[in-house]
Amino acid sequence: MTGQETRNKLTDYWKDNGVEKKDEFALLTNIIHEEWTGLTVKGHKDLKGLKSQNLRDHMSEAELIFTALAEISTRQIAATEEAKGLTQNAKAGKKGGTIAKDARLSLEAHTGKNVVTGENFLPPTKENQKLNS
């Protein structure tokens, strides 16, 4: 399953369980993201030097995997707890984010390398490749 499929299943769960407004989706996403990374989504984008670009397009393999872990954990916890509405889903999001944070900290302790970085992982576009040739 790809990270986007994991994300879609989470947002589908939210839609089916009382989360309706766009800003509520953004708030829940930020709760999960901040819990596992220690940064808000905006803070992570700033770290990578992004303006309006999609953060996921610029994440490393590890950042994407930990994002997916946080989101699948959130969805499974929310489903187990039968979370409804913003408040209950926010609590599930914090728990799901904590699972990914704990895994991230463990990996970082074993490798000595940060998972969350300012590095930009978007592959070069065909146009940029032609310019550099």
N, CA, C and O atoms as a printed pandas DataFrame, in Angstrom:
     atom_number atom_name residue_name chain_id  residue_number  x_coord  y_coord  z_coord
0              1         N          MET        A               1    0.847   -1.178    0.000
1              2        CA          MET        A               1    0.000    0.000    0.000
2              3         C          MET        A               1    0.890    1.237    0.000
3              4         O          MET        A               1    1.876    1.301    0.734
4              5         N          THR        A               2    0.546    2.194   -0.805
5              6        CA          THR        A               2    1.336    3.415   -0.852
6              7         C          THR        A               2    0.914    4.365    0.261
7              8         O          THR        A               2   -0.146    4.212    0.868
8              9         N          GLY        A               3    1.761    5.339    0.509
9             10        CA          GLY        A               3    1.450    6.341    1.527
10            11         C          GLY        A               3    0.174    7.092    1.206
11            12         O          GLY        A               3   -0.585    7.440    2.110
12            13         N          GLN        A               4   -0.073    7.349   -0.082
13            14        CA          GLN        A               4   -1.283    8.087   -0.455
14            15         C          GLN        A               4   -2.536    7.252   -0.185
15            16         O          GLN        A               4   -3.565    7.792    0.224
16            17         N          GLU        A               5   -2.454    5.956   -0.408
17            18        CA          GLU        A               5   -3.601    5.090   -0.097
18            19         C          GLU        A               5   -3.878    5.092    1.408
19            20         O          GLU        A               5   -5.031    5.111    1.838
20            21         N          THR        A               6   -2.808    5.071    2.196
21            22        CA          THR        A               6   -2.946    5.129    3.653
22            23         C          THR        A               6   -3.616    6.433    4.058
23            24         O          THR        A               6   -4.518    6.446    4.895
24            25         N          ARG        A               7   -3.168    7.526    3.459
25            26        CA          ARG        A               7   -3.751    8.845    3.736
26            27         C          ARG        A               7   -5.232    8.871    3.356
27            28         O          ARG        A               7   -6.064    9.364    4.117
28            29         N          ASN        A               8   -5.553    8.342    2.185
29            30        CA          ASN        A               8   -6.947    8.341    1.725
30            31         C          ASN        A               8   -7.850    7.538    2.651
31            32         O          ASN        A               8   -8.983    7.941    2.916
32            33         N          LYS        A               9   -7.363    6.415    3.140
33            34        CA          LYS        A               9   -8.166    5.609    4.069
34            35         C          LYS        A               9   -8.415    6.375    5.371
35            36         O          LYS        A               9   -9.495    6.281    5.954
36            37         N          LEU        A              10   -7.420    7.126    5.818
37            38        CA          LEU        A              10   -7.596    7.929    7.025
38            39         C          LEU        A              10   -8.625    9.032    6.796
39            40         O          LEU        A              10   -9.532    9.210    7.610
40            41         N          THR        A              11   -8.495    9.767    5.706
41            42        CA          THR        A              11   -9.458   10.851    5.459
42            43         C          THR        A              11  -10.852   10.297    5.207
43            44         O          THR        A              11  -11.840   10.936    5.567
44            45         N          ASP        A              12  -10.949    9.123    4.597
45            46        CA          ASP        A              12  -12.259    8.476    4.431
46            47         C          ASP        A              12  -12.858    8.148    5.801
47            48         O          ASP        A              12  -14.053    8.341    6.027
48            49         N          TYR        A              13  -12.019    7.651    6.709
49            50        CA          TYR        A              13  -12.510    7.364    8.054
50            51         C          TYR        A              13  -13.041    8.649    8.690
51            52         O          TYR        A              13  -14.134    8.668    9.255
52            53         N          TRP        A              14  -12.256    9.715    8.591
53            54        CA          TRP        A              14  -12.687   10.977    9.180
54            55         C          TRP        A              14  -14.009   11.436    8.581
55            56         O          TRP        A              14  -14.911   11.841    9.315
56            57         N          LYS        A              15  -14.137   11.380    7.266
57            58        CA          LYS        A              15  -15.374   11.815    6.595
58            59         C          LYS        A              15  -16.566   11.007    7.089
59            60         O          LYS        A              15  -17.654   11.550    7.284
60            61         N          ASP        A              16  -16.360    9.718    7.290
61            62        CA          ASP        A              16  -17.441    8.835    7.722
62            63         C          ASP        A              16  -17.758    8.968    9.207
63            64         O          ASP        A              16  -18.738    8.404    9.693
64            65         N          ASN        A              17  -16.924    9.716    9.924
65            66        CA          ASN        A              17  -17.072    9.788   11.375
66            67         C          ASN        A              17  -17.058   11.211   11.921
67            68         O          ASN        A              17  -16.471   11.491   12.967
68            69         N          GLY        A              18  -17.716   12.096   11.191
69            70        CA          GLY        A              18  -18.023   13.407   11.733
70            71         C          GLY        A              18  -17.017   14.516   11.517
71            72         O          GLY        A              18  -17.177   15.603   12.071
72            73         N          VAL        A              19  -15.979   14.272   10.723
73            74        CA          VAL        A              19  -15.041   15.346   10.387
74            75         C          VAL        A              19  -15.431   15.816    8.991
75            76         O          VAL        A              19  -15.376   15.049    8.029
76            77         N          GLU        A              20  -15.821   17.072    8.890
77            78        CA          GLU        A              20  -16.402   17.527    7.630
78            79         C          GLU        A              20  -15.701   18.732    7.018
79            80         O          GLU        A              20  -15.588   18.821    5.795
80            81         N          LYS        A              21  -15.233   19.649    7.836
81            82        CA          LYS        A              21  -14.691   20.905    7.321
82            83         C          LYS        A              21  -13.225   20.745    6.927
83            84         O          LYS        A              21  -12.467   20.001    7.549
84            85         N          LYS        A              22  -12.855   21.472    5.873
85            86        CA          LYS        A              22  -11.481   21.415    5.372
86            87         C          LYS        A              22  -10.481   21.780    6.466
87            88         O          LYS        A              22   -9.429   21.152    6.585
88            89         N          ASP        A              23  -10.811   22.796    7.264
89            90        CA          ASP        A              23   -9.868   23.211    8.308
90            91         C          ASP        A              23   -9.744   22.152    9.408
91            92         O          ASP        A              23   -8.718   22.091   10.086
92            93         N          GLU        A              24  -10.775   21.319    9.595
93            94        CA          GLU        A              24  -10.675   20.222   10.567
94            95         C          GLU        A              24   -9.702   19.153   10.074
95            96         O          GLU        A              24   -8.940   18.596   10.864
96            97         N          PHE        A              25   -9.726   18.866    8.769
97            98        CA          PHE        A              25   -8.786   17.908    8.193
98            99         C          PHE        A              25   -7.359   18.427    8.372
99           100         O          PHE        A              25   -6.453   17.672    8.726
100          101         N          ALA        A              26   -7.172   19.724    8.124
101          102        CA          ALA        A              26   -5.848   20.338    8.272
102          103         C          ALA        A              26   -5.391   20.285    9.733
103          104         O          ALA        A              26   -4.226   19.999   10.010
104          105         N          LEU        A              27   -6.294   20.557   10.650
105          106        CA          LEU        A              27   -5.957   20.526   12.068
106          107         C          LEU        A              27   -5.544   19.120   12.507
107          108         O          LEU        A              27   -4.535   18.952   13.192
108          109         N          LEU        A              28   -6.321   18.120   12.115
109          110        CA          LEU        A              28   -5.995   16.738   12.481
110          111         C          LEU        A              28   -4.666   16.307   11.865
111          112         O          LEU        A              28   -3.855   15.647   12.515
112          113         N          THR        A              29   -4.453   16.683   10.618
113          114        CA          THR        A              29   -3.192   16.363    9.949
114          115         C          THR        A              29   -2.028   16.979   10.709
115          116         O          THR        A              29   -0.998   16.334   10.906
116          117         N          ASN        A              30   -2.188   18.211   11.129
117          118        CA          ASN        A              30   -1.124   18.905   11.844
118          119         C          ASN        A              30   -0.853   18.278   13.205
119          120         O          ASN        A              30    0.298   18.201   13.634
120          121         N          ILE        A              31   -1.901   17.833   13.885
121          122        CA          ILE        A              31   -1.727   17.159   15.186
122          123         C          ILE        A              31   -0.868   15.913   15.010
123          124         O          ILE        A              31    0.084   15.699   15.762
124          125         N          ILE        A              32   -1.199   15.097   14.026
125          126        CA          ILE        A              32   -0.452   13.867   13.765
126          127         C          ILE        A              32    0.990   14.198   13.395
127          128         O          ILE        A              32    1.929   13.610   13.931
128          129         N          HIS        A              33    1.156   15.148   12.474
129          130        CA          HIS        A              33    2.476   15.490   11.970
130          131         C          HIS        A              33    3.367   16.069   13.068
131          132         O          HIS        A              33    4.534   15.698   13.196
132          133         N          GLU        A              34    2.809   16.968   13.845
133          134        CA          GLU        A              34    3.597   17.591   14.908
134          135         C          GLU        A              34    3.982   16.570   15.975
135          136         O          GLU        A              34    5.066   16.647   16.554
136          137         N          GLU        A              35    3.102   15.629   16.227
137          138        CA          GLU        A              35    3.403   14.621   17.245
138          139         C          GLU        A              35    4.582   13.750   16.811
139          140         O          GLU        A              35    5.469   13.480   17.621
140          141         N          TRP        A              36    4.613   13.308   15.559
141          142        CA          TRP        A              36    5.698   12.398   15.175
142          143         C          TRP        A              36    6.973   13.113   14.776
143          144         O          TRP        A              36    8.057   12.553   14.937
144          145         N          THR        A              37    6.882   14.347   14.253
145          146        CA          THR        A              37    8.084   15.042   13.788
146          147         C          THR        A              37    8.621   16.047   14.795
147          148         O          THR        A              37    9.812   16.358   14.789
148          149         N          GLY        A              38    7.752   16.557   15.659
149          150        CA          GLY        A              38    8.130   17.656   16.529
150          151         C          GLY        A              38    7.988   19.000   15.829
151          152         O          GLY        A              38    8.338   20.038   16.391
152          153         N          LEU        A              39    7.478   18.981   14.604
153          154        CA          LEU        A              39    7.285   20.189   13.798
154          155         C          LEU        A              39    5.859   20.246   13.284
155          156         O          LEU        A              39    5.247   19.214   13.010
156          157         N          THR        A              40    5.336   21.455   13.156
157          158        CA          THR        A              40    4.069   21.593   12.441
158          159         C          THR        A              40    4.331   21.301   10.967
159          160         O          THR        A              40    5.485   21.236   10.542
160          161         N          VAL        A              41    3.272   21.126   10.191
161          162        CA          VAL        A              41    3.442   20.944    8.750
162          163         C          VAL        A              41    4.156   22.172    8.177
163          164         O          VAL        A              41    5.073   22.038    7.365
164          165         N          LYS        A              42    3.734   23.363    8.600
165          166        CA          LYS        A              42    4.385   24.591    8.116
166          167         C          LYS        A              42    5.849   24.626    8.523
167          168         O          LYS        A              42    6.709   25.001    7.726
168          169         N          GLY        A              43    6.134   24.241    9.746
169          170        CA          GLY        A              43    7.518   24.210   10.212
170          171         C          GLY        A              43    8.376   23.248    9.412
171          172         O          GLY        A              43    9.539   23.537    9.131
172          173         N          HIS        A              44    7.817   22.112    9.046
173          174        CA          HIS        A              44    8.535   21.118    8.238
174          175         C          HIS        A              44    8.775   21.663    6.833
175          176         O          HIS        A              44    9.855   21.495    6.266
176          177         N          LYS        A              45    7.749   22.323    6.277
177          178        CA          LYS        A              45    7.908   22.948    4.955
178          179         C          LYS        A              45    8.977   24.039    5.006
179          180         O          LYS        A              45    9.795   24.150    4.093
180          181         N          ASP        A              46    8.971   24.836    6.059
181          182        CA          ASP        A              46    9.978   25.886    6.221
182          183         C          ASP        A              46   11.382   25.281    6.314
183          184         O          ASP        A              46   12.327   25.801    5.719
184          185         N          LEU        A              47   11.513   24.191    7.057
185          186        CA          LEU        A              47   12.799   23.508    7.192
186          187         C          LEU        A              47   13.342   23.084    5.827
187          188         O          LEU        A              47   14.548   23.137    5.586
188          189         N          LYS        A              48   12.447   22.667    4.945
189          190        CA          LYS        A              48   12.838   22.223    3.609
190          191         C          LYS        A              48   12.913   23.375    2.599
191          192         O          LYS        A              48   13.292   23.171    1.445
192          193         N          GLY        A              49   12.553   24.569    3.034
193          194        CA          GLY        A              49   12.602   25.721    2.143
194          195         C          GLY        A              49   11.486   25.732    1.113
195          196         O          GLY        A              49   11.662   26.241    0.006
196          197         N          LEU        A              50   10.332   25.169    1.476
197          198        CA          LEU        A              50    9.202   25.081    0.554
198          199         C          LEU        A              50    8.247   26.246    0.775
199          200         O          LEU        A              50    8.110   26.751    1.889
200          201         N          LYS        A              51    7.606   26.653   -0.277
201          202        CA          LYS        A              51    6.598   27.721   -0.195
202          203         C          LYS        A              51    5.211   27.079   -0.343
203          204         O          LYS        A              51    4.563   26.747    0.649
204          205         N          SER        A              52    4.772   26.913   -1.582
205          206        CA          SER        A              52    3.436   26.368   -1.835
206          207         C          SER        A              52    3.487   24.903   -2.287
207          208         O          SER        A              52    2.449   24.297   -2.554
208          209         N          GLN        A              53    4.680   24.345   -2.371
209          210        CA          GLN        A              53    4.817   22.969   -2.843
210          211         C          GLN        A              53    4.243   21.970   -1.832
211          212         O          GLN        A              53    4.104   22.269   -0.646
212          213         N          ASN        A              54    3.919   20.793   -2.329
213          214        CA          ASN        A              54    3.406   19.713   -1.503
214          215         C          ASN        A              54    4.560   19.112   -0.700
215          216         O          ASN        A              54    5.556   18.672   -1.274
216          217         N          LEU        A              55    4.425   19.093    0.616
217          218        CA          LEU        A              55    5.478   18.576    1.484
218          219         C          LEU        A              55    5.829   17.131    1.152
219          220         O          LEU        A              55    7.007   16.779    1.094
220          221         N          ARG        A              56    4.825   16.296    0.934
221          222        CA          ARG        A              56    5.093   14.874    0.660
222          223         C          ARG        A              56    5.989   14.674   -0.555
223          224         O          ARG        A              56    6.781   13.732   -0.601
224          225         N          ASP        A              57    5.864   15.554   -1.530
225          226        CA          ASP        A              57    6.695   15.440   -2.731
226          227         C          ASP        A              57    8.167   15.675   -2.434
227          228         O          ASP        A              57    9.026   15.341   -3.251
228          229         N          HIS        A              58    8.464   16.244   -1.278
229          230        CA          HIS        A              58    9.831   16.606   -0.929
230          231         C          HIS        A              58   10.372   15.814    0.255
231          232         O          HIS        A              58   11.448   16.117    0.769
232          233         N          MET        A              59    9.623   14.799    0.686
233          234        CA          MET        A              59   10.051   13.994    1.827
234          235         C          MET        A              59   10.984   12.867    1.378
235          236         O          MET        A              59   10.905   12.375    0.253
236          237         N          SER        A              60   11.863   12.481    2.293
237          238        CA          SER        A              60   12.715   11.313    2.070
238          239         C          SER        A              60   11.865   10.047    2.206
239          240         O          SER        A              60   10.714   10.099    2.640
240          241         N          GLU        A              61   12.442    8.941    1.835
241          242        CA          GLU        A              61   11.756    7.656    1.983
242          243         C          GLU        A              61   11.355    7.430    3.441
243          244         O          GLU        A              61   10.235    7.004    3.723
244          245         N          ALA        A              62   12.266    7.715    4.356
245          246        CA          ALA        A              62   11.975    7.518    5.778
246          247         C          ALA        A              62   10.872    8.452    6.253
247          248         O          ALA        A              62    9.986    8.028    6.995
248          249         N          GLU        A              63   10.907    9.716    5.840
249          250        CA          GLU        A              63    9.862   10.657    6.250
250          251         C          GLU        A              63    8.495   10.177    5.756
251          252         O          GLU        A              63    7.505   10.269    6.481
252          253         N          LEU        A              64    8.441    9.671    4.536
253          254        CA          LEU        A              64    7.175    9.157    3.992
254          255         C          LEU        A              64    6.695    7.935    4.758
255          256         O          LEU        A              64    5.503    7.799    5.037
256          257         N          ILE        A              65    7.618    7.048    5.097
257          258        CA          ILE        A              65    7.241    5.827    5.818
258          259         C          ILE        A              65    6.737    6.154    7.215
259          260         O          ILE        A              65    5.746    5.579    7.666
260          261         N          PHE        A              66    7.409    7.072    7.907
261          262        CA          PHE        A              66    6.958    7.439    9.244
262          263         C          PHE        A              66    5.639    8.208    9.198
263          264         O          PHE        A              66    4.822    8.089   10.111
264          265         N          THR        A              67    5.427    8.990    8.151
265          266        CA          THR        A              67    4.129    9.653    7.970
266          267         C          THR        A              67    3.038    8.604    7.797
267          268         O          THR        A              67    1.973    8.699    8.407
268          269         N          ALA        A              68    3.308    7.606    6.965
269          270        CA          ALA        A              68    2.333    6.532    6.746
270          271         C          ALA        A              68    2.087    5.753    8.040
271          272         O          ALA        A              68    0.947    5.398    8.340
272          273         N          LEU        A              69    3.143    5.487    8.803
273          274        CA          LEU        A              69    2.982    4.790   10.081
274          275         C          LEU        A              69    2.092    5.595   11.025
275          276         O          LEU        A              69    1.209    5.039   11.678
276          277         N          ALA        A              70    2.324    6.900   11.094
277          278        CA          ALA        A              70    1.500    7.759   11.956
278          279         C          ALA        A              70    0.043    7.735   11.507
279          280         O          ALA        A              70   -0.864    7.686   12.338
280          281         N          GLU        A              71   -0.183    7.770   10.199
281          282        CA          GLU        A              71   -1.552    7.819    9.678
282          283         C          GLU        A              71   -2.273    6.483    9.812
283          284         O          GLU        A              71   -3.453    6.459   10.161
284          285         N          ILE        A              72   -1.593    5.374    9.545
285          286        CA          ILE        A              72   -2.265    4.072    9.691
286          287         C          ILE        A              72   -2.521    3.784   11.170
287          288         O          ILE        A              72   -3.553    3.212   11.523
288          289         N          SER        A              73   -1.587    4.177   12.032
289          290        CA          SER        A              73   -1.789    3.987   13.472
290          291         C          SER        A              73   -2.973    4.811   13.947
291          292         O          SER        A              73   -3.796    4.332   14.728
292          293         N          THR        A              74   -3.062    6.049   13.478
293          294        CA          THR        A              74   -4.181    6.919   13.837
294          295         C          THR        A              74   -5.503    6.300   13.409
295          296         O          THR        A              74   -6.451    6.243   14.192
296          297         N          ARG        A              75   -5.564    5.837   12.160
297          298        CA          ARG        A              75   -6.817    5.261   11.658
298          299         C          ARG        A              75   -7.214    4.021   12.448
299          300         O          ARG        A              75   -8.382    3.862   12.805
300          301         N          GLN        A              76   -6.261    3.148   12.722
301          302        CA          GLN        A              76   -6.589    1.919   13.446
302          303         C          GLN        A              76   -6.996    2.212   14.888
303          304         O          GLN        A              76   -7.902    1.569   15.419
304          305         N          ILE        A              77   -6.342    3.165   15.517
305          306        CA          ILE        A              77   -6.732    3.555   16.881
306          307         C          ILE        A              77   -8.112    4.194   16.870
307          308         O          ILE        A              77   -8.955    3.873   17.707
308          309         N          ALA        A              78   -8.345    5.101   15.917
309          310        CA          ALA        A              78   -9.658    5.756   15.823
310          311         C          ALA        A              78  -10.760    4.723   15.605
311          312         O          ALA        A              78  -11.825    4.811   16.216
312          313         N          ALA        A              79  -10.509    3.756   14.747
313          314        CA          ALA        A              79  -11.514    2.724   14.480
314          315         C          ALA        A              79  -11.748    1.854   15.720
315          316         O          ALA        A              79  -12.889    1.527   16.046
316          317         N          THR        A              80  -10.678    1.487   16.398
317          318        CA          THR        A              80  -10.798    0.662   17.608
318          319         C          THR        A              80  -11.572    1.393   18.699
319          320         O          THR        A              80  -12.393    0.802   19.400
320          321         N          GLU        A              81  -11.296    2.681   18.827
321          322        CA          GLU        A              81  -11.958    3.489   19.857
322          323         C          GLU        A              81  -13.294    4.051   19.373
323          324         O          GLU        A              81  -14.013    4.701   20.132
324          325         N          GLU        A              82  -13.620    3.795   18.099
325          326        CA          GLU        A              82  -14.840    4.321   17.482
326          327         C          GLU        A              82  -14.917    5.840   17.632
327          328         O          GLU        A              82  -15.935    6.396   18.044
328          329         N          ALA        A              83  -13.810    6.487   17.285
329          330        CA          ALA        A              83  -13.716    7.944   17.397
330          331         C          ALA        A              83  -14.707    8.621   16.459
331          332         O          ALA        A              83  -14.827    8.263   15.288
332          333         N          LYS        A              84  -15.410    9.604   17.002
333          334        CA          LYS        A              84  -16.369   10.406   16.241
334          335         C          LYS        A              84  -16.043   11.876   16.461
335          336         O          LYS        A              84  -15.718   12.291   17.574
336          337         N          GLY        A              85  -16.131   12.652   15.400
337          338        CA          GLY        A              85  -15.934   14.087   15.516
338          339         C          GLY        A              85  -14.483   14.496   15.681
339          340         O          GLY        A              85  -13.575   13.668   15.754
340          341         N          LEU        A              86  -14.305   15.788   15.736
341          342        CA          LEU        A              86  -12.965   16.373   15.773
342          343         C          LEU        A              86  -12.206   16.012   17.054
343          344         O          LEU        A              86  -11.052   15.589   16.982
344          345         N          THR        A              87  -12.816   16.167   18.190
345          346        CA          THR        A              87  -12.112   15.978   19.461
346          347         C          THR        A              87  -11.616   14.551   19.636
347          348         O          THR        A              87  -10.456   14.335   19.988
348          349         N          GLN        A              88  -12.484   13.576   19.394
349          350        CA          GLN        A              88  -12.074   12.180   19.562
350          351         C          GLN        A              88  -11.032   11.774   18.518
351          352         O          GLN        A              88  -10.108   11.021   18.826
352          353         N          ASN        A              89  -11.173   12.266   17.295
353          354        CA          ASN        A              89  -10.186   11.945   16.261
354          355         C          ASN        A              89   -8.857   12.643   16.519
355          356         O          ASN        A              89   -7.805   12.126   16.143
356          357         N          ALA        A              90   -8.890   13.813   17.157
357          358        CA          ALA        A              90   -7.651   14.496   17.539
358          359         C          ALA        A              90   -6.892   13.662   18.578
359          360         O          ALA        A              90   -5.669   13.545   18.504
360          361         N          LYS        A              91   -7.605   13.091   19.532
361          362        CA          LYS        A              91   -6.966   12.239   20.543
362          363         C          LYS        A              91   -6.346   11.007   19.893
363          364         O          LYS        A              91   -5.237   10.606   20.246
364          365         N          ALA        A              92   -7.061   10.409   18.944
365          366        CA          ALA        A              92   -6.525    9.257   18.214
366          367         C          ALA        A              92   -5.305    9.673   17.395
367          368         O          ALA        A              92   -4.337    8.919   17.293
368          369         N          GLY        A              93   -5.350   10.871   16.813
369          370        CA          GLY        A              93   -4.225   11.375   16.024
370          371         C          GLY        A              93   -2.976   11.555   16.857
371          372         O          GLY        A              93   -1.871   11.250   16.407
372          373         N          LYS        A              94   -3.145   12.044   18.057
373          374        CA          LYS        A              94   -1.993   12.217   18.954
374          375         C          LYS        A              94   -1.392   10.861   19.303
375          376         O          LYS        A              94   -0.171   10.714   19.333
376          377         N          LYS        A              95   -2.230    9.883   19.564
377          378        CA          LYS        A              95   -1.745    8.537   19.878
378          379         C          LYS        A              95   -1.043    7.913   18.667
379          380         O          LYS        A              95    0.018    7.306   18.808
380          381         N          GLY        A              96   -1.633    8.062   17.491
381          382        CA          GLY        A              96   -1.024    7.524   16.278
382          383         C          GLY        A              96    0.307    8.195   15.977
383          384         O          GLY        A              96    1.268    7.534   15.585
384          385         N          GLY        A              97    0.361    9.501   16.160
385          386        CA          GLY        A              97    1.608   10.227   15.961
386          387         C          GLY        A              97    2.684    9.801   16.944
387          388         O          GLY        A              97    3.864    9.750   16.598
388          389         N          THR        A              98    2.278    9.495   18.172
389          390        CA          THR        A              98    3.231    9.049   19.189
390          391         C          THR        A              98    3.866    7.717   18.807
391          392         O          THR        A              98    5.051    7.502   19.058
392          393         N          ILE        A              99    3.101    6.837   18.212
393          394        CA          ILE        A              99    3.656    5.548   17.769
394          395         C          ILE        A              99    4.770    5.784   16.750
395          396         O          ILE        A              99    5.840    5.182   16.844
396          397         N          ALA        A             100    4.517    6.661   15.780
397          398        CA          ALA        A             100    5.535    6.960   14.776
398          399         C          ALA        A             100    6.723    7.698   15.397
399          400         O          ALA        A             100    7.869    7.454   15.021
400          401         N          LYS        A             101    6.451    8.600   16.346
401          402        CA          LYS        A             101    7.538    9.325   17.020
402          403         C          LYS        A             101    8.446    8.346   17.759
403          404         O          LYS        A             101    9.670    8.445   17.672
404          405         N          ASP        A             102    7.850    7.405   18.485
405          406        CA          ASP        A             102    8.648    6.436   19.235
406          407         C          ASP        A             102    9.526    5.603   18.285
407          408         O          ASP        A             102   10.688    5.330   18.584
408          409         N          ALA        A             103    8.961    5.211   17.155
409          410        CA          ALA        A             103    9.729    4.448   16.161
410          411         C          ALA        A             103   10.843    5.310   15.563
411          412         O          ALA        A             103   11.962    4.838   15.366
412          413         N          ARG        A             104   10.528    6.581   15.276
413          414        CA          ARG        A             104   11.532    7.509   14.727
414          415         C          ARG        A             104   12.687    7.683   15.700
415          416         O          ARG        A             104   13.851    7.603   15.308
416          417         N          LEU        A             105   12.368    7.920   16.965
417          418        CA          LEU        A             105   13.417    8.128   17.966
418          419         C          LEU        A             105   14.283    6.882   18.120
419          420         O          LEU        A             105   15.494    6.987   18.314
420          421         N          SER        A             106   13.679    5.723   18.035
421          422        CA          SER        A             106   14.439    4.480   18.118
422          423         C          SER        A             106   15.389    4.339   16.925
423          424         O          SER        A             106   16.557    3.992   17.099
424          425         N          LEU        A             107   14.898    4.604   15.741
425          426        CA          LEU        A             107   15.760    4.526   14.551
426          427         C          LEU        A             107   16.895    5.543   14.649
427          428         O          LEU        A             107   18.048    5.221   14.361
428          429         N          GLU        A             108   16.572    6.762   15.052
429          430        CA          GLU        A             108   17.600    7.789   15.173
430          431         C          GLU        A             108   18.661    7.397   16.204
431          432         O          GLU        A             108   19.846    7.668   16.006
432          433         N          ALA        A             109   18.245    6.765   17.294
433          434        CA          ALA        A             109   19.190    6.331   18.326
434          435         C          ALA        A             109   20.124    5.245   17.785
435          436         O          ALA        A             109   21.298    5.187   18.150
436          437         N          HIS        A             110   19.597    4.395   16.922
437          438        CA          HIS        A             110   20.409    3.306   16.362
438          439         C          HIS        A             110   21.307    3.766   15.219
439          440         O          HIS        A             110   22.374    3.189   15.008
440          441         N          THR        A             111   20.901    4.778   14.490
441          442        CA          THR        A             111   21.680    5.214   13.318
442          443         C          THR        A             111   22.480    6.476   13.556
443          444         O          THR        A             111   23.453    6.740   12.849
444          445         N          GLY        A             112   22.079    7.261   14.546
445          446        CA          GLY        A             112   22.732    8.540   14.782
446          447         C          GLY        A             112   22.366    9.583   13.741
447          448         O          GLY        A             112   23.015   10.625   13.653
448          449         N          LYS        A             113   21.331    9.314   12.950
449          450        CA          LYS        A             113   20.912   10.240   11.894
450          451         C          LYS        A             113   19.475   10.680   12.117
451          452         O          LYS        A             113   18.628    9.888   12.529
452          453         N          ASN        A             114   19.209   11.950   11.843
453          454        CA          ASN        A             114   17.852   12.469   11.946
454          455         C          ASN        A             114   17.001   11.979   10.780
455          456         O          ASN        A             114   17.452   11.965    9.635
456          457         N          VAL        A             115   15.788   11.585   11.075
457          458        CA          VAL        A             115   14.836   11.204   10.032
458          459         C          VAL        A             115   14.270   12.453    9.365
459          460         O          VAL        A             115   14.185   12.527    8.139
460          461         N          VAL        A             116   13.887   13.425   10.174
461          462        CA          VAL        A             116   13.298   14.666    9.664
462          463         C          VAL        A             116   14.439   15.628    9.355
463          464         O          VAL        A             116   15.194   16.021   10.244
464          465         N          THR        A             117   14.553   16.000    8.083
465          466        CA          THR        A             117   15.658   16.864    7.669
466          467         C          THR        A             117   15.160   17.970    6.747
467          468         O          THR        A             117   14.018   17.962    6.288
468          469         N          GLY        A             118   16.034   18.901    6.497
469          470        CA          GLY        A             118   15.756   19.985    5.559
470          471         C          GLY        A             118   16.085   19.613    4.127
471          472         O          GLY        A             118   15.910   20.421    3.215
472          473         N          GLU        A             119   16.561   18.397    3.928
473          474        CA          GLU        A             119   16.897   17.971    2.574
474          475         C          GLU        A             119   15.639   17.876    1.731
475          476         O          GLU        A             119   14.564   17.532    2.224
476          477         N          ASN        A             120   15.791   18.187    0.452
477          478        CA          ASN        A             120   14.678   18.180   -0.493
478          479         C          ASN        A             120   14.827   16.968   -1.391
479          480         O          ASN        A             120   15.841   16.828   -2.075
480          481         N          PHE        A             121   13.849   16.100   -1.402
481          482        CA          PHE        A             121   13.955   14.833   -2.101
482          483         C          PHE        A             121   13.137   14.739   -3.374
483          484         O          PHE        A             121   12.929   13.641   -3.891
484          485         N          LEU        A             122   12.665   15.872   -3.892
485          486        CA          LEU        A             122   11.910   15.849   -5.136
486          487         C          LEU        A             122   12.868   15.555   -6.274
487          488         O          LEU        A             122   13.868   16.252   -6.443
488          489         N          PRO        A             123   12.569   14.521   -7.061
489          490        CA          PRO        A             123   13.459   14.246   -8.194
490          491         C          PRO        A             123   13.413   15.394   -9.193
491          492         O          PRO        A             123   12.387   16.062   -9.325
492          493         N          PRO        A             124   14.524   15.628   -9.900
493          494        CA          PRO        A             124   14.525   16.719  -10.867
494          495         C          PRO        A             124   13.510   16.480  -11.978
495          496         O          PRO        A             124   13.281   15.344  -12.393
496          497         N          THR        A             125   12.905   17.567  -12.451
497          498        CA          THR        A             125   11.962   17.449  -13.546
498          499         C          THR        A             125   12.716   17.205  -14.842
499          500         O          THR        A             125   13.921   17.445  -14.914
500          501         N          LYS        A             126   12.023   16.733  -15.855
501          502        CA          LYS        A             126   12.649   16.497  -17.161
502          503         C          LYS        A             126   13.237   17.778  -17.707
503          504         O          LYS        A             126   14.302   17.768  -18.325
504          505         N          GLU        A             127   12.540   18.890  -17.478
505          506        CA          GLU        A             127   13.019   20.184  -17.960
506          507         C          GLU        A             127   14.342   20.547  -17.293
507          508         O          GLU        A             127   15.273   21.004  -17.956
508          509         N          ASN        A             128   14.421   20.339  -15.964
509          510        CA          ASN        A             128   15.668   20.628  -15.250
510          511         C          ASN        A             128   16.797   19.700  -15.669
511          512         O          ASN        A             128   17.956   20.113  -15.720
512          513         N          GLN        A             129   16.463   18.434  -15.972
513          514        CA          GLN        A             129   17.477   17.497  -16.419
514          515         C          GLN        A             129   18.055   17.944  -17.755
515          516         O          GLN        A             129   19.260   17.827  -17.977
516          517         N          LYS        A             130   17.207   18.457  -18.649
517          518        CA          LYS        A             130   17.679   18.922  -19.951
518          519         C          LYS        A             130   18.584   20.140  -19.798
519          520         O          LYS        A             130   19.577   20.285  -20.511
520          521         N          LEU        A             131   18.223   21.024  -18.846
521          522        CA          LEU        A             131   19.032   22.220  -18.623
522          523         C          LEU        A             131   20.406   21.880  -18.084
523          524         O          LEU        A             131   21.387   22.566  -18.371
524          525         N          ASN        A             132   20.469   20.810  -17.298
525          526        CA          ASN        A             132   21.737   20.421  -16.688
526          527         C          ASN        A             132   22.584   19.543  -17.597
527          528         O          ASN        A             132   23.729   19.231  -17.269
528          529         N          SER        A             133   22.035   19.146  -18.723
529          530        CA          SER        A             133   22.784   18.252  -19.644
530          531         C          SER        A             133   23.724   19.014  -20.522
531          532         O          SER        A             133   24.421   18.420  -21.345
